[in-house]
Protein backbone atom coordinates (compact mmCIF):
# COMPACT_ATOMS: atom_id res chain seq x y z
CA UNK A 1 0.00 0.00 0.00
CA UNK A 2 1.46 3.39 -0.96
CA UNK A 3 1.58 6.40 1.33
CA UNK A 4 -1.22 8.05 -0.66
CA UNK A 5 -3.47 5.06 -0.07
CA UNK A 6 -2.57 4.77 3.61
CA UNK A 7 -4.16 8.11 4.42
CA UNK A 8 -7.05 7.82 1.99
CA UNK A 9 -8.47 4.42 2.94
CA UNK A 10 -10.45 3.63 6.04
CA UNK A 11 -11.44 0.11 6.95
CA UNK A 12 -15.20 -0.23 7.40
CA UNK A 13 -15.17 -3.67 9.05
CA UNK A 14 -15.27 -5.39 5.66
CA UNK A 15 -18.70 -4.01 4.75
CA UNK A 16 -20.24 -0.93 3.16
CA UNK A 17 -23.42 -1.20 5.24
CA UNK A 18 -22.28 0.71 8.33
CA UNK A 19 -23.98 3.93 9.35
CA UNK A 20 -22.32 6.90 7.60
CA UNK A 21 -21.00 9.92 9.41
CA UNK A 22 -23.60 12.46 10.53
CA UNK A 23 -25.07 14.62 7.76
CA UNK A 24 -24.17 12.32 4.89
CA UNK A 25 -26.28 10.23 2.55
CA UNK A 26 -25.51 6.93 0.89
CA UNK A 27 -26.45 5.90 -2.62
CA UNK A 28 -25.57 2.63 -4.34
CA UNK A 29 -24.56 2.51 -7.98
CA UNK A 30 -22.89 0.44 -10.67
CA UNK A 31 -19.66 1.43 -12.41
CA UNK A 32 -20.30 1.93 -16.13
CA UNK A 33 -18.05 2.70 -19.06
CA UNK A 34 -17.91 6.38 -19.96
CA UNK A 35 -16.96 8.23 -23.12
CA UNK A 36 -13.26 8.20 -22.05
CA UNK A 37 -12.58 11.83 -23.01
CA UNK A 38 -11.60 12.65 -19.43
CA UNK A 39 -8.84 10.03 -19.41
CA UNK A 40 -7.86 10.38 -23.06
CA UNK A 41 -8.43 6.66 -23.65
CA UNK A 42 -10.98 7.06 -26.44
CA UNK A 43 -10.05 5.96 -29.97
CA UNK A 44 -11.05 9.35 -31.41
CA UNK A 45 -9.34 11.57 -28.88
CA UNK A 46 -9.14 15.26 -29.58
CA UNK A 47 -7.49 15.76 -26.19
CA UNK A 48 -4.04 14.16 -25.85
CA UNK A 49 -3.71 12.94 -22.28
CA UNK A 50 -7.41 13.54 -21.68
CA UNK A 51 -9.52 16.54 -20.80
CA UNK A 52 -8.88 16.20 -17.07
CA UNK A 53 -5.10 16.53 -17.53
CA UNK A 54 -5.77 19.75 -19.46
CA UNK A 55 -8.21 21.09 -16.85
CA UNK A 56 -6.42 20.29 -13.57
CA UNK A 57 -3.87 23.14 -13.81
CA UNK A 58 -6.79 25.61 -13.94
CA UNK A 59 -8.44 23.97 -10.93
CA UNK A 60 -5.15 24.06 -9.01
CA UNK A 61 -4.74 27.80 -9.69
CA UNK A 62 -8.25 28.30 -8.31
CA UNK A 63 -7.44 26.37 -5.12
CA UNK A 64 -8.24 22.69 -5.79
CA UNK A 65 -5.24 20.38 -6.11
CA UNK A 66 -6.23 17.05 -7.68
CA UNK A 67 -2.66 15.75 -8.07
CA UNK A 68 -3.21 12.71 -5.79
CA UNK A 69 -6.03 11.51 -8.02
CA UNK A 70 -6.06 9.35 -11.12
CA UNK A 71 -6.69 11.52 -14.20
CA UNK A 72 -9.91 9.83 -15.25
CA UNK A 73 -13.42 9.55 -13.88
CA UNK A 74 -15.28 6.61 -12.43
CA UNK A 75 -18.78 6.74 -13.86
CA UNK A 76 -21.32 5.54 -11.30
CA UNK A 77 -24.89 4.95 -12.46
CA UNK A 78 -27.55 5.18 -9.74
CA UNK A 79 -30.46 4.54 -12.14
CA UNK A 80 -33.44 4.72 -11.72
CA UNK A 81 -32.61 7.40 -9.12
CA UNK A 82 -31.21 10.76 -10.25
CA UNK A 83 -29.28 13.57 -8.62
CA UNK A 84 -28.94 17.35 -8.65
CA UNK A 85 -25.84 19.29 -7.63
CA UNK A 86 -27.17 22.16 -5.51
CA UNK A 87 -24.39 23.84 -3.60
CA UNK A 88 -20.98 22.28 -4.33
CA UNK A 89 -18.00 23.00 -2.11
CA UNK A 90 -15.95 24.16 -5.10
CA UNK A 91 -17.35 25.98 -8.11
CA UNK A 92 -15.13 27.43 -10.81
CA UNK A 93 -16.93 29.59 -13.37
CA UNK A 94 -15.50 30.64 -16.73
CA UNK A 95 -12.67 28.11 -17.00
CA UNK A 96 -11.20 28.43 -20.49
CA UNK A 97 -9.24 25.19 -20.54
CA UNK A 98 -9.17 24.66 -24.33
CA UNK A 99 -8.98 27.03 -27.29
CA UNK A 100 -11.52 24.74 -29.00
CA UNK A 101 -14.33 25.40 -26.50
CA UNK A 102 -16.10 28.21 -24.74
CA UNK A 103 -15.35 28.70 -21.07
CA UNK A 104 -17.12 26.23 -18.80
CA UNK A 105 -18.24 26.11 -15.20
CA UNK A 106 -16.99 23.16 -13.14
CA UNK A 107 -17.98 22.08 -9.68
CA UNK A 108 -16.64 19.59 -7.15
CA UNK A 109 -18.18 18.08 -4.07
CA UNK A 110 -16.20 15.88 -1.68
CA UNK A 111 -17.51 12.34 -1.36
CA UNK A 112 -16.36 8.88 -0.39
CA UNK A 113 -16.42 5.77 -2.51
CA UNK A 114 -17.12 2.68 -0.43
CA UNK A 115 -15.82 -0.31 -2.37
CA UNK A 116 -14.95 -3.76 -1.05
CA UNK A 117 -14.85 -2.59 2.56
CA UNK A 118 -12.75 0.52 2.00
CA UNK A 119 -13.84 4.18 2.12
CA UNK A 120 -11.84 6.19 -0.39
CA UNK A 121 -11.88 9.99 -0.43
CA UNK A 122 -12.93 11.36 -3.80
CA UNK A 123 -14.82 14.16 -5.56
CA UNK A 124 -18.04 14.37 -7.53
CA UNK A 125 -17.00 16.20 -10.73
CA UNK A 126 -19.71 18.15 -12.51
CA UNK A 127 -19.34 20.43 -15.51
CA UNK A 128 -22.36 22.52 -16.24
CA UNK A 129 -21.87 23.23 -19.95
CA UNK A 130 -21.22 19.61 -20.95
CA UNK A 131 -24.37 19.55 -23.12
CA UNK A 132 -23.10 22.52 -25.16
CA UNK A 133 -20.17 20.41 -26.41
CA UNK A 134 -22.40 17.53 -27.46
CA UNK A 135 -21.56 15.50 -24.38
CA UNK A 136 -24.51 14.11 -22.56
CA UNK A 137 -24.18 12.58 -19.15
CA UNK A 138 -27.42 11.29 -17.68
CA UNK A 139 -28.59 12.81 -14.41
CA UNK A 140 -28.29 9.31 -12.95
CA UNK A 141 -24.53 9.08 -13.65
CA UNK A 142 -21.97 10.55 -11.25
CA UNK A 143 -18.49 11.30 -12.56
CA UNK A 144 -16.10 10.64 -9.69
CA UNK A 145 -12.46 11.72 -9.47
CA UNK A 146 -10.49 9.53 -7.07
CA UNK A 147 -7.04 8.08 -6.51
CA UNK A 148 -6.20 4.97 -8.52
CA UNK A 149 -8.19 2.04 -7.12
CA UNK A 150 -6.62 -1.35 -7.91
CA UNK A 151 -9.08 -3.99 -9.06
CA UNK A 152 -12.07 -1.72 -9.66
CA UNK A 153 -14.05 -2.83 -12.75
CA UNK A 154 -17.03 -1.98 -14.91
CA UNK A 155 -20.07 -3.63 -13.37
CA UNK A 156 -18.81 -3.34 -9.78
CA UNK A 157 -21.37 -2.16 -7.27
CA UNK A 158 -20.24 0.55 -4.90
CA UNK A 159 -21.66 3.05 -2.44
CA UNK A 160 -21.17 6.80 -2.60
CA UNK A 161 -21.25 8.77 0.64
CA UNK A 162 -22.36 12.31 -0.24
CA UNK A 163 -22.98 15.63 1.45
CA UNK A 164 -26.76 16.30 1.33
CA UNK A 165 -26.11 20.06 1.57
CA UNK A 166 -24.37 19.84 -1.81
CA UNK A 167 -26.11 17.02 -3.69
CA UNK A 168 -29.74 15.97 -3.68
CA UNK A 169 -30.74 12.41 -4.60
CA UNK A 170 -34.15 11.84 -6.17
CA UNK A 171 -34.68 8.26 -5.07
CA UNK A 172 -36.73 6.03 -7.36
CA UNK A 173 -37.20 2.28 -7.36
CA UNK A 174 -37.24 -0.18 -10.24
CA UNK A 175 -40.73 -1.35 -9.26
Secondary structure, DSSP 8 states (H G I E B T S, - for coil): --HHHHHHEEE-TT-S-S---TTEEEEEEEEE----TTTT-SSS-SSTT-HHHHHHHHHHHTT---TTS-SS-EEEE-TT-EEEE-S-SEEEEEE---TTS--EEEEEEEEEEEETTEEEEEEEEEEGGGGGGT----TTEEEEEES--TT--TT-EEEEEEETTTEEEE-----
